[in-house]
Amino acid sequence: MHNPYEDILPPEKVKIGRTAAWILSVLFLLAIVLPPLLRNVSTASAKDGSGWVPVVEFAKAVRPAAATDTGIAQRLREFETKLEQNAEFARELRRGTQNQLTGILHEGNNRTVIGSDGWLYFRPALQSLTGYGPITPEPSSVAKDPSRSSWKPALGAIRRFAGQLRERGIELVLVPAPIKPMIYPEHLTGNAAPTAPVRHRDSDAFFDSIRSEGITVIDVADKLWQMKETDATEGAVFFKQDTHWRPRGMLAAAEAVADYLKAQPWVQALPPTTIEFATESVTASHIGDLGEKLDLPADSGIFVEEQASLTRVIDTATGEAIANDPESPVVVLGDSFVNIFNDPSLGFAIDNEGMTGAGFAQHLAMKLERAVDVIAINGEASSGAREQFARRYDDEVRAKKAVVWVIAARDLFLAETPGKGLVRWGDVTFNPSLRPEQPDQGDAGDGNDQVFTVSGTVTMTSAIPNPQDSSYKDALYVIELGAAEIVNGKMPSNINPGETLYIRLWAFRNRIFSKSSNLQEG
């Protein structure tokens, strides 16, 4: 287009010399190249070898050398997720915004729903009562990734696990831990409380199907509902700001399981144990995991800590909290509903070091008058705890008489869309090997406290959830280390060089990714 003012205002031209152009070009290229170059050099020269060299990983992702090499798109997504969660400026901005939304508008977030009178609810728990559930298949839609992995609901996994236990002469006792909206829906809806616990519409069919397989189900929802009548004098059955039951709700569940087991002939035939139980009352307080999920500033003041009166179960011979007994015929599988009031990382910690000893398994042991075997992994009752149990030697497994599987009812009834990021229902494979003969170790002890270093290839990693979406502020994950070889120290006698090891590492702490979370397959 012709410029009508060209004669009056000729076009401006900026000219620089050749030398200046070269200098500016070199500076521009250095600004682009130097930061990633220094990043690669510093990571490659790290003494501990824990980092990954971006240029190497990029080459592996573009042209994978092995099936375990992650594609570049996945690596970039992982990097963006960690950058988003670990960037201090993003956290402070997110917390400030949430503080305004919660304090002024009483709005929660994608995990915490704010009810009346200070009651908080876990959003997936609400979805587990109102969604498609474990029986009715969720319809497909164009919004779903067609390449997504198939969803395995709870029912089939539970049946198959029960069959595996039955083959080994073990009874499965399923204990669906009620969730807060089942017992206290009125603080969410604003309506008068119904006359019975709120359940998923398919719950009767679900439990009937399980019982038809010979699986014992101990459902304590009705019992906890009846206990609400004494809330005014004894306190609520659930915390207002936490997903878990209060001590009296947990004790009611432990009593119900103990009453069932004590009625079994095989329990009555067991020889008496020498353990003498005692109790100790302590007080603990915590803001609650639902309060934590709001991720408010530390000085917010919108919510205050809730107190809990805990009863520690003590072994009088040691004066310490009752210990797990791997030789017990009763094994408890579970998650935080078992660990709450025992695992200090869940918030209700007291001054003593180590486990508190006031949890579900400890009170079940006291009611049974014998210690129990416990495998409880926070957030992993559906598959992780079962997998750990199945990895034991075959003769150890077959020595059990009952598996008490405590799992949140939420996990049982979540449908595919809300459940995929929270719960997995994989099948487990039991270890067919027998326990090897243990050599005489002399003064070396049992090896449980030995410190040693091994090297190997990471052949598998368990999934790491998004810290902001996780139910817990701290989380572990598992790596499978193949062809493990001793580097220094003395390896315990029950670990053989060259075998596969399963190692638990921190995925994140206080919702911040740890250095060990960077380990990749291969």
N, C-alpha and C positions, 0 to 999 in steps of 0.2 A: 504494500500500500504506500502511495506517495505521501510524504510528509509535507503539508502545505507551509510549514514554518521553517523548512530546511534552509532557505536563503537567509532568514533572520537569525535562527538558532541552529547553526551547523551541528551535526552529531558529535558527541564527545568521544574521544579516544584515549584510552589509558595504555601507555607504553612503558615497559620495563626492559632493562638491559638483559642480555643473555646471561651474564654472571648472576644477577639477582634472581632470574628465573630458575637457574640451576640450584641456587641456594635454597629457595623456597620449596622447590620440588623435593630436594633431599630431606629438608626438615619435615615435610609432610609425610614422606615415606617412612622416616624414622619414627614419627609419632604413631604411625599405624603398625609398624613391624616390631618395634622394641618391646612394648608391653607383653604381647604374647610370647615373644622370644625369651624374655626374662622369666616369664611364668613357666615355660617349658624347661628352661635350664635349671631354675631353682627346684622344680619338682623332681626332675630327673636326678639331681644331685642330693636329694634328701637322704639323710643317713639312715632313717628308719625304713625307707622304701615304701611308705604307706600311701603316698599320693599316686595319681595316675597322670601320665604325660599327655596333654591334650592332643599334640600332633600324632602321637602313636595311636591313641584311642580313635582319633578321627580316621586315620588310615585303616584301622581294623574295622571300623563301622562302615566305611564306604566299600571296602572289599574284605568281608569277614574271612578270617583264616580258619575259624572253627565255628561249629554250630552254637557254641555258647557266647560268641561275641555279640554284644547288643548293637542293634542298628542305630544309626546316627540320630534318627528322629526320637527314639526312646531316650537316648543319652541327653539330648537337648531338653526334652521334657523334664527329666530328672534334675538337670542342672537348674532349670528355671524354677522348679518347685523348691529346691533347696535355697536358691537365691531369694525367692519370695518369703520363705519362712525365716531365714537367718538374717536378712537385712534389717539392721536396727531401726533405720528411718521408717521402714514399712511397718514394723511392729508398733512403734509409738504412734504412728498415724492411725493404724487400725484400732489400737486400744482407745485413743482419744475419741474417735468416731463412735465406737461401741459404747463408751461411757455416756455420751450424749443421747444415743438412741435408747439405752436402757434406763438412764436416770430420768429423762424427760418424757419419752414416748412409751416406756415400758415394753420395748421391743427386744427380742432375743436375737439369735443368729441361726445359722443352718443346723446347729446341734442342740441349742438350749431354747426351750419355749417357756415364757414367763406366764405363770398363772396368777391367781389372786392370793392375797395375804402372804406374799413372799415365797410361794411354792414354785419350784422350777421342775421342768419335765424334759426328758431326753426325747428329741424329735423322732429318732428311729423307733423308740419304744411306742410312740403313738402310731407310727406307720405299721408296726407289727400287729396292732389291734384292728386296724381299719383297711389294710391292704389286701392283696389277693391271697396271701398266705401260702402254706406249704402243700396244699392239695390242688387248688384251682390254679391252672397255669396262667401266667401273666401273658397277655396278648402281645404279639410282636408289632412293631411299628417302624415307620421309616426313620424315626429319630434314633433307632438303635444301630450300632455298628454291626453290619452283617458278618464281620469276621470275629465277633466276640466269642469268647469261650463259652461253652454250654454251662448253664447254671445247674448245680446239683442241690435240690432241696433236702430238708432234714430227714424226711420220712424214710427214704431208701437207705441213707447212710446209717440211721439208727437200727433199722432191721438187719442190715448186713453185719453191723458190729455185734449186735446181740447174738446172731448166728455163730459168729466166730468165737464168742465167749462160751456159748452153749457147747460147742464142739470140745472145749477145754474144761468143761464141767464147772463153769462159772456163771452165776446168776447176775443179770443186769438189773439194777434198781435205778430208774430214772426219776430225778427230783427236779421238776421245772420250778425254778425260783420265781415267784410272782414278781411283777414289776409294778412300779408306783402307780401308773394310771389305772391299773386293774383294781387297786385298793382305794385310791384317793382321786377318783375322777371329778369330784365336785369342785375341787380347787382349780380345775382347768375349764370346766364348762360353765360354772356359775349357777348350775341347777342343783336341786336337792340330790343327795346321794341316792343311787339306786338301791335295790334290796339285795343285791348279790354282786360279787366281783364282775368287772367288765372283762369279757373274754372275746377272743376272735370267733367269728361265726363258724369256723371249721374246727374249733378246738375239741368238741365232743367226738367228731368223726376221726380226728387225728389221734386222740388218745385211745379210742376204741380199737383203731387199727393196730396201735402199738401193743395194747394188752392182748389182742388176738394172737400175737406172736409169742406170748408167754413172758412178756416183759412186765415187771412190776413198776407201776407209776405211783409215786407218792406226791399228790398235789395238795399243797398246804394253803392254797389261795382262800378257801372257805374258812380255814382256821384263822388266818390273819385278818380276814374280814370281820369275824366275830370279835377279835381282840380290839377292834376300833372302839368298841363300846366303853373301854376303860382308858381311852386316850387322855381324857381330862385329868386322870390321877396318875397314870403311868407313862404318859408320853406317847407320841405317835409310833406306828409300826415302821414307818419309813422316814428318812431324813427329808427335810423340806428342800435342801439345796444339793442333794446327792442322789445318785441313781439307786443306791443300795438300801437294804433294810437296816433298821436300827438293831441294837443287840437283842431286844426282846423278840423281834420278828425272826432273827437268825436262830435264837434259842428254841423257838417253837418248832422250826423246821428240823433242827438237830434232834429234838425230842421225838418227833414223829418218825424219823428214820431209825433212831435207836430202838423205839418200841417195836417197830417191824422186825428189825434184825434179831432182837432178843427173843422173839417168839419162834425163831427158826431152830429146828432140832440141832443142826450142826453147830450153832452158836452155843446152845445149852450144853453140848458135849465137849466144848473146848476146856482145857485145863485152866485153872485160875492163874492170873498173872501176879507178879510180885510188885507191880507198880502201885504206889500209894499216891492218890491225887489230893491236891489241896488247891484252894482258890485264893486269889488276891484281887481286891477291887482297886481300880485305877480310873482316872478321868482323862479323856483325850478330847481334842477339839480340832475342827477343820472347816474350811470355807465350803467344802463339798466339790465333787468333781464337776457338777453342773455349773457351779459358780466359777470354777476354773475355766470351763469351756467358753464362757463369755469373754475371757481374756481381757478383763478390765484393768486399768492402771492400779498399781499397788495401793495408792492412796484414795481409791474411789470412794470407799465407805458406803456403797449402796447395799452391800450384803456383809453380814458379820459371821464369824465362825459359830458353828453349832457344836454343842458339847455332847459327849456320849460317855455313859458310865459303863466301863468294860470290866469283865470278870476274867482275869488271867487264870489259866489252868496250869498248875505247877506240879512237877514231879518232886515229891518230898525228898527223894534220895539225892537229887542234884541241886534242888532249890531253883532250878531254871524252868522255863516254859516246857511243857511236855513235847518231846521230840517225836518225829515220824519214826515208824517202825517198818522197814522194808520187808520184814518177815511176817507181818500181820496178814491174816486171811482176808481182811477187808481193805480195799483200796478205794480212796476217794479221788475222783477226777473232777476238775472244776476250773473256775476262773476267779474273778474278783469277788463273786458272791461267797466263795469259800475263803479267799484270802483277806477280805475286809476284816479289820480288827486283829489281823495277824501280820500282814505285810506293811511295814511302816511307809513304803513308797506310795500307798494309797491314801495317805494323809492323816489318818487317825493314829499318829505315832505317840509314844510316851518316852520318858527320859532314858529308859534302859536301852542298851544296844541290842541289835538283832531283832528277831521276830518277837512280836508282842505276846503271842500265845493265847489270844482271846477270840480266835476265829471259829468257824463252823466245825472244822475237823477236830480241833482240840476239845470242843464241848461234846462232839459225838463220841470221842474217845472216853471222856469222863462218864458219859451216860452208859457206854458199853463196858466200862471198867477195864479197858485194855486199849493200848495205843493202836493207831491205824496208820496205814500207808497212804501218803498224800502226794498227788501230782496235780498241782493247781497252777496254771499259767494264765496270768491276766489277759483277757481278750481271746484266749485260745481254748476254751472248753469244748468247742465244736469239733476241732480236729487236732490242734497242737497237743493237748493233754493225752488224747488217745494215741497219737503217733509216738509220743515218748513212752507210754506204757507198752506199746506193741514192739518197741525196739529191745525190750528186756529179753533175757534168755528164756527159752521155752519152759524149762523146769521152774523158773521163778514165777512165770505167769500162771502155770498150771497149779501152783501151790495156793493160789487165791480161791476164795469161795464166793465172794460177791464184789462187784464193782458198783459203787455208789456214784452215779454220774449227776452232779449238780450243775445245772446250766440255766441261764436266764431264759424265761419264757419268751422274751423278746427274740432271742436267737432262733428259737424253734419256729416262730411264725412270720419272720420277715420274708417278704417276697423278693424276687430277683433284683429289682432296681434299687431299693434302699439297702438291701442286704449284701450286695456284692462287695462293697467296700468295707464291710464290717465283719462278716462271718463267712466261713467256707466249710463245706461239708464234704471233705474228701474221704475216700475209703482208705483204710489202713492195712498194711501187710505185716503180719506177725513174724518175728524172728524165729526161724526153726532151730537155731543152734542151741546147744546145751551149755550151761555155765562151765568154763574150763576149770580144771584143777588148779588151785592156787598154790604156788610154791611157798616153802617156808621163807619168810622175809627177815627172820632174825630180829635185829634191832631197827630195821628200816621202817617199821610201822606198817599201816595198811595203805599208805600211798595217797590217802585222800588229801593231805595237806602239802604234797610235794609241789614244788615250782619247777617247771620245765618249759622248754621252747621247742616247738615243732614247725616244720615248713611243709608245704604241700600245695596242691592246686584246688582252688575253690570250684567245686563242681555243681553246687546248688546254693541258692540263697532264698530264704523265706521272704515273703512280701513285707515291705515296710510301709505302714500307713502314713497318710499326711498328718503331721503332728497337730495341726489345727483341727482336724476332723476326728482325731483319735479320742477314745474314751479316757485315755490316761496321759498324764503329762510326761511320764517316763515309759519307755518301751524297749524290750529286747527283741532281737531277731536271731535266727539260727543260720549258720553256714555249714555246709557239708564240705569237709576238707578231705580230699582224696590223696592217697599215697603219702600219708603223713610220715615224716622222718624226723628223728630227734636231732636238734641243733645243739642244745646244751642242757645241762641238768639231767636228772634221772627220771625216766618215764615210769609211771606206776605199772605194777606187774600185770594189771588187768587190761593194759593197752599194748598191742603188738605193733612194732614198726611196720609201716606199709599199709596198715588198715585205714578204713574211713572213720573219721572223727566227726562228731556233731558238736559244734561249739556255739555257745550263746554269747552274743555281744550286744553292747548298747546300740540301739538304732537312734534314739534321741533321749535327751534328758531335759526336763523343764521345757519341753516342746522345741528344743534346739537340736538339730541333727548333730550327731557325734562324728568324730573322724572315722570311726570304724564302719559307719554306714556307707562309706564309699567303696567297700569291697564289691567286686563284680565277678560273675562266673567266668572262669578261665584265667 
